[in-house]
Amino acid sequence: MGTRWTVLLIILSLVSLVPLTAACRRGEATASVHVEVVAIDPSPPTVGPATVRFRLQDSTEGKPVVGLGTVEVEGTMSHAGMEPVITTAREEEDGVYVTEGFTFTMGGDWILIVRGTWNGQRFEARAEIPNVRSSAATPVHQHGTVRP
Amino acid sequence: MNRTTVLGSTSRQGWGELTQWPLLGWVLRWRHARTTAQTVLLLLAGLVLYDGFFGPSLAPKNLAGTLPWVHWRGFVVLALLLAGNLFCFACPFMLPRRLAQQLFRPTRSWPRWLPGKWVAVTLLVGFFWAYEAFDLWASPLLTAWVALAYFVAAFVIDGFFRGAAFCKHVCPIGQFNFVGSLLSPTEVRIRDASMCQRCRTKDCIRGRFDANQRLVQRGCELGLYQPAKIGNLDCTFCLDCLHACPYGNVGIRWRLPLKTEMDPETLRSGIGHLHTRPDWATLVLVLVALGFLNAFGMVSPVYRFLEWLSQTLHISSEPALLAIVFVGALAALALAIGLASQLTRVLAPVPGPRWVATRFVYTLAPLGFGMWSAHYLFHFFTGALTLLPLAQQFVLDLTGQAILGQPAWHLASLLPIATTTDLVLIVLALGYFGSLVWTMQLATRYRLGLLAILPWIGLQTGLFVVGIWLLGQPMEMRGTLLG
């Protein structure tokens, strides 16, 4: 019986150790470029066609990422299985890009994923667009709390 | 008895029995069919664990954020509606459980002070509260933890207690499958009752032993004695009875859904009479309420409701508010059932409201499962194809090469949204229809007039209308952003 309990303890210990090694993750946004949403029209963001302006910056020095022309933009949601909105954004001014034909198809929390090539390397950067409203009457909601 | 003769007589069953079909029948009767199916799902569960712990924190880009919440749930309800309890059959959590049984050879019985389904009911409510309060669907890491906890729980519980304690008393998914399988078109059952009467060894329940009295084939660990087994409740489709029966008298047979399930006074092997089982009645009530709550948690009005509740109660903590909503919804449904029972008591000469409630509460099960199915199938049909770009990205990240091609992120819907909307409404309506049929059946069974069952038809119609309203609301997904 003692051996069995030892086996049980070893198995459970190994199982509990596995998640602790989860620091290294695959498929995370690359660190070279940082994206920051500058403005969304309409504001606050509501379901329907929208224009999103965002700034791309060098993650290390904070310099604007310029001269890319157009970048790929994907709008997706926090829930899996939703059809993402895939479009492009053109450079408007130094480091600021504006989406073309972007639409919020559903209310809720959106994630903007920007992909492109800079300095000869592919990059992917992400920004949050929380609380896209189904209609103007929908209240603001922060995860974990409800604000009257 | 000559086994060849018996098998000869079974061949006349033809297409009415899946286990006699060419090829599929052979696969189902194959001794290692279940282990093979479990191994496939174990590999998929391994992928979920790996990606949950080591993959992207964004749910739509992670196998743990997608496979369980979009694909697995969709396949579960599809299987239950079109075939049977295939996901208990292929349950990967049973593999560590089997390991635990071999390691510890447990002899303890499940504690009597934790009878029936009460633990599972509590876990169901707790899980779905946590699902909403901590946005499990938006967190691959939490999803992986839940899956890991499931493996550990199955291992530990069945390492301690003999039989299928985990499946029968603990597993919330199993209870969902049991209640959903009321609507399944197949059932594991005997072919010839007279053969069971002549049988002396009862291998289907005791198991089969070799000359040295060593167990070579388990019998039903959930205590379902085949000749007295009614319907699908508590049946995991493990097919141990099929393999144990020395006469080949057990098979998976087609049936009219619900037909054998509707009489709560039938004595069911391993269960007893449903009308004397408050745990089963509560399980049905809880599953019905949670089916509607889970769908309500995904539509826009939930945030207006939470805001109103927050202002009224001066509580801003979302988990606390959700706990209140859960308790309130369960209490509201219990109250509605109590009211309908009282009204039936007034309108018909029946013993009392409790007598009515313990029989008629089960009629809500098809409608509740219709709501679950509509919800899960909506996600499945709108997101099933996301598996392809996810697999492409997974392989690309792991190997550095686009072996499966560049991720086609534009892929998502399996069906156009209009078709999906129509389909899920039909599924909900089928559940409603099942509830009405069950109610009418009970009215015939107890010789009650239409007036006496009107409160139940009213309750079912009210829930059906709520379901249609929910499915017509704009969805709104708010969860943990970027982990």
Boltz contact constraints between the chains, C-beta under 6 A:
constraints:
  - contact:
      token1: [A, 4]
      token2: [B, 103]
      max_distance: 6.0
  - contact:
      token1: [A, 4]
      token2: [B, 104]
      max_distance: 6.0
  - contact:
      token1: [A, 19]
      token2: [B, 53]
      max_distance: 6.0
  - contact:
      token1: [A, 22]
      token2: [B, 53]
      max_distance: 6.0
  - contact:
      token1: [A, 22]
      token2: [B, 54]
      max_distance: 6.0
  - contact:
      token1: [A, 25]
      token2: [B, 54]
      max_distance: 6.0
  - contact:
      token1: [A, 26]
      token2: [B, 55]
      max_distance: 6.0
  - contact:
      token1: [A, 26]
      token2: [B, 397]
      max_distance: 6.0
  - contact:
      token1: [A, 27]
      token2: [B, 56]
      max_distance: 6.0
  - contact:
      token1: [A, 27]
      token2: [B, 397]
      max_distance: 6.0
  - contact:
      token1: [A, 28]
      token2: [B, 56]
      max_distance: 6.0
  - contact:
      token1: [A, 76]
      token2: [B, 60]
      max_distance: 6.0
  - contact:
      token1: [A, 77]
      token2: [B, 477]
      max_distance: 6.0
  - contact:
      token1: [A, 78]
      token2: [B, 138]
      max_distance: 6.0
  - contact:
      token1: [A, 78]
      token2: [B, 477]
      max_distance: 6.0
  - contact:
      token1: [A, 78]
      token2: [B, 479]
      max_distance: 6.0
  - contact:
      token1: [A, 78]
      token2: [B, 481]
      max_distance: 6.0
  - contact:
      token1: [A, 79]
      token2: [B, 137]
      max_distance: 6.0
  - contact:
      token1: [A, 79]
      token2: [B, 477]
      max_distance: 6.0
  - contact:
      token1: [A, 80]
      token2: [B, 59]
      max_distance: 6.0
  - contact:
      token1: [A, 80]
      token2: [B, 60]
      max_distance: 6.0
  - contact:
      token1: [A, 80]
      token2: [B, 65]
      max_distance: 6.0
  - contact:
      token1: [A, 80]
      token2: [B, 66]
      max_distance: 6.0
  - contact:
      token1: [A, 80]
      token2: [B, 69]
      max_distance: 6.0
  - contact:
      token1: [A, 80]
      token2: [B, 70]
      max_distance: 6.0
  - contact:
      token1: [A, 81]
      token2: [B, 70]
      max_distance: 6.0
  - contact:
      token1: [A, 81]
      token2: [B, 379]
      max_distance: 6.0
  - contact:
      token1: [A, 81]
      token2: [B, 383]
      max_distance: 6.0
  - contact:
      token1: [A, 81]
      token2: [B, 386]
      max_distance: 6.0
  - contact:
      token1: [A, 83]
      token2: [B, 412]
      max_distance: 6.0
  - contact:
      token1: [A, 83]
      token2: [B, 413]
      max_distance: 6.0
  - contact:
      token1: [A, 84]
      token2: [B, 409]
      max_distance: 6.0
  - contact:
      token1: [A, 86]
      token2: [B, 410]
      max_distance: 6.0
  - contact:
      token1: [A, 106]
      token2: [B, 475]
      max_distance: 6.0
  - contact:
      token1: [A, 107]
      token2: [B, 300]
      max_distance: 6.0
  - contact:
      token1: [A, 107]
      token2: [B, 476]
      max_distance: 6.0
  - contact:
      token1: [A, 108]
      token2: [B, 476]
      max_distance: 6.0
  - contact:
      token1: [A, 108]
      token2: [B, 477]
      max_distance: 6.0
  - contact:
      token1: [A, 108]
      token2: [B, 478]
      max_distance: 6.0
  - contact:
      token1: [A, 109]
      token2: [B, 478]
      max_distance: 6.0
  - contact:
      token1: [A, 109]
      token2: [B, 479]
      max_distance: 6.0
  - contact:
      token1: [A, 109]
      token2: [B, 481]
      max_distance: 6.0
  - contact:
      token1: [A, 128]
      token2: [B, 481]
      max_distance: 6.0
  - contact:
      token1: [A, 134]
      token2: [B, 300]
      max_distance: 6.0
  - contact:
      token1: [A, 134]
      token2: [B, 474]
      max_distance: 6.0
  - contact:
      token1: [A, 134]
      token2: [B, 476]
      max_distance: 6.0
  - contact:
      token1: [A, 138]
      token2: [B, 300]
      max_distance: 6.0
  - contact:
      token1: [A, 139]
      token2: [B, 303]
      max_distance: 6.0
  - contact:
      token1: [A, 139]
      token2: [B, 307]
      max_distance: 6.0
  - contact:
      token1: [A, 141]
      token2: [B, 303]
      max_distance: 6.0
  - contact:
      token1: [A, 141]
      token2: [B, 478]
      max_distance: 6.0
  - contact:
      token1: [A, 143]
      token2: [B, 480]
      max_distance: 6.0
  - contact:
      token1: [A, 144]
      token2: [B, 318]
      max_distance: 6.0
  - contact:
      token1: [A, 145]
      token2: [B, 316]
      max_distance: 6.0
  - contact:
      token1: [A, 145]
      token2: [B, 318]
      max_distance: 6.0
  - contact:
      token1: [A, 146]
      token2: [B, 306]
      max_distance: 6.0
  - contact:
      token1: [A, 146]
      token2: [B, 307]
      max_distance: 6.0
  - contact:
      token1: [A, 146]
      token2: [B, 310]
      max_distance: 6.0
  - contact:
      token1: [A, 146]
      token2: [B, 316]
      max_distance: 6.0
  - contact:
      token1: [A, 146]
      token2: [B, 318]
      max_distance: 6.0
  - contact:
      token1: [A, 146]
      token2: [B, 321]
      max_distance: 6.0
  - contact:
      token1: [A, 148]
      token2: [B, 307]
      max_distance: 6.0
  - contact:
      token1: [A, 148]
      token2: [B, 310]
      max_distance: 6.0
  - contact:
      token1: [A, 148]
      token2: [B, 311]
      max_distance: 6.0
